[in-house]
Amino acid sequence: MSNDVRQTQDPSEVPPQAVRPPAASAAGRTPRTRTGTAWFGICAAALLSIVLIIFMLQNTRGVRVHFLWMDGSLPLALALLIAAVGAAILTMVVGAARITQLRLLARRQRR
């Protein structure tokens, strides 16, 4: 008979490693799933939001901000949040440019 598991009809002829359920990992833990990863991400985002709210409530003192032609006063926490979001957007733009560059390079190498 063939060693191929798909062609084997008798379960006693299947190698032991093929009988092991695919859901069990080598360490005996449950596997990672998209739902579990999403749940972890939601919990992390909720905790981060709580920390951010506490930070903003503790830093309500107004600060004077001068940027290019704009000038104004706003709470310190809001100014820092705007700066962090701006930095994150800049990082995403640079990352997207790099990913596009790598995809074009990979496409050229496949041809």
C-alpha contacts under 8 A as a table, 3 or more apart, distances in Angstrom:
res1	aa1	res2	aa2	distance
1	M	8	T	7.57
2	S	7	Q	6.98
2	S	8	T	6.99
3	N	7	Q	7.95
3	N	8	T	7.39
4	D	7	Q	5.61
4	D	8	T	6.52
5	V	8	T	5.21
5	V	14	V	6.11
5	V	15	P	7.79
5	V	18	A	7.40
8	T	11	P	7.46
8	T	13	E	6.94
8	T	14	V	6.88
9	Q	13	E	7.96
10	D	13	E	5.60
10	D	14	V	7.26
11	P	14	V	5.42
14	V	18	A	6.52
14	V	19	V	6.85
15	P	18	A	5.52
15	P	19	V	6.81
16	P	19	V	5.21
16	P	20	R	6.76
17	Q	20	R	5.61
18	A	21	P	7.91
20	R	24	A	7.60
21	P	24	A	5.95
22	P	25	S	7.46
23	A	30	T	6.74
23	A	31	P	6.10
24	A	28	G	5.86
24	A	29	R	6.45
24	A	30	T	5.85
24	A	31	P	6.51
25	S	28	G	5.31
25	S	29	R	5.82
25	S	30	T	6.55
25	S	31	P	6.23
26	A	29	R	7.57
32	R	36	G	6.44
32	R	37	T	7.05
33	T	36	G	5.17
33	T	37	T	6.18
34	R	37	T	5.05
34	R	38	A	6.01
35	T	38	A	5.02
35	T	39	W	6.08
36	G	39	W	5.01
36	G	40	F	6.21
37	T	40	F	5.12
37	T	41	G	6.20
38	A	41	G	4.99
38	A	42	I	6.14
39	W	42	I	5.13
39	W	43	C	6.23
40	F	43	C	5.17
40	F	44	A	6.13
41	G	44	A	5.09
41	G	45	A	6.05
42	I	45	A	5.08
42	I	46	A	6.12
43	C	46	A	5.09
43	C	47	L	6.25
44	A	47	L	5.20
44	A	48	L	6.10
45	A	48	L	5.02
45	A	49	S	6.02
46	A	49	S	5.04
46	A	50	I	6.30
47	L	50	I	5.14
47	L	51	V	6.34
48	L	51	V	5.12
48	L	52	L	6.11
49	S	52	L	4.94
49	S	53	I	6.08
50	I	53	I	5.13
50	I	54	I	6.26
51	V	54	I	5.18
51	V	55	F	6.16
52	L	55	F	5.01
52	L	56	M	6.13
53	I	56	M	5.11
53	I	57	L	6.13
54	I	57	L	5.14
54	I	58	Q	6.24
55	F	58	Q	5.25
55	F	59	N	6.26
55	F	77	A	7.04
56	M	59	N	5.19
56	M	60	T	6.48
56	M	77	A	4.93
56	M	78	L	7.17
57	L	60	T	6.04
59	N	75	P	7.06
59	N	76	L	5.81
59	N	77	A	5.28
60	T	75	P	5.03
60	T	76	L	6.07
60	T	77	A	6.39
61	R	75	P	5.38
61	R	76	L	5.93
62	G	73	S	6.20
62	G	74	L	5.10
62	G	75	P	4.14
62	G	76	L	5.69
63	V	73	S	5.42
63	V	74	L	5.67
63	V	75	P	5.98
63	V	76	L	5.69
64	R	71	D	7.56
64	R	72	G	5.78
64	R	73	S	4.40
64	R	74	L	6.76
65	V	71	D	5.77
65	V	72	G	5.40
65	V	73	S	5.82
65	V	74	L	7.48
65	V	79	A	7.97
66	H	69	W	7.56
66	H	70	M	5.92
66	H	71	D	4.57
66	H	72	G	6.68
67	F	70	M	5.17
67	F	71	D	6.37
74	L	78	L	6.85
74	L	79	A	6.64
75	P	78	L	5.34
75	P	79	A	6.34
76	L	79	A	5.10
76	L	80	L	6.23
77	A	80	L	5.14
77	A	81	L	6.03
78	L	81	L	4.93
78	L	82	I	6.08
79	A	82	I	5.21
79	A	83	A	6.25
80	L	83	A	5.02
80	L	84	A	6.13
81	L	84	A	5.06
81	L	85	V	6.13
82	I	85	V	5.17
82	I	86	G	6.08
83	A	86	G	5.07
83	A	87	A	6.20
84	A	87	A	5.06
84	A	88	A	6.14
85	V	88	A	4.98
85	V	89	I	6.15
86	G	89	I	5.15
86	G	90	L	6.20
87	A	90	L	5.07
87	A	91	T	6.13
88	A	91	T	5.02
88	A	92	M	6.17
89	I	92	M	5.05
89	I	93	V	6.22
90	L	93	V	5.16
90	L	94	V	6.33
91	T	94	V	5.22
91	T	95	G	6.04
92	M	95	G	4.94
92	M	96	A	5.93
93	V	96	A	5.13
93	V	97	A	6.20
94	V	97	A	5.11
94	V	98	R	6.27
95	G	98	R	5.06
95	G	99	I	6.14
96	A	99	I	5.07
96	A	100	T	6.10
97	A	100	T	5.14
97	A	101	Q	6.15
98	R	101	Q	4.95
98	R	102	L	6.20
99	I	102	L	5.12
99	I	103	R	6.13
100	T	103	R	5.12
100	T	104	L	6.20
101	Q	104	L	5.28
101	Q	105	L	6.26
102	L	105	L	5.00
102	L	106	A	6.10
103	R	106	A	5.05
103	R	107	R	6.07
104	L	107	R	5.06
104	L	108	R	6.20
105	L	108	R	5.16
105	L	109	Q	6.26
106	A	109	Q	5.10
106	A	110	R	6.30
107	R	110	R	5.25
107	R	111	R	6.71
108	R	111	R	5.44
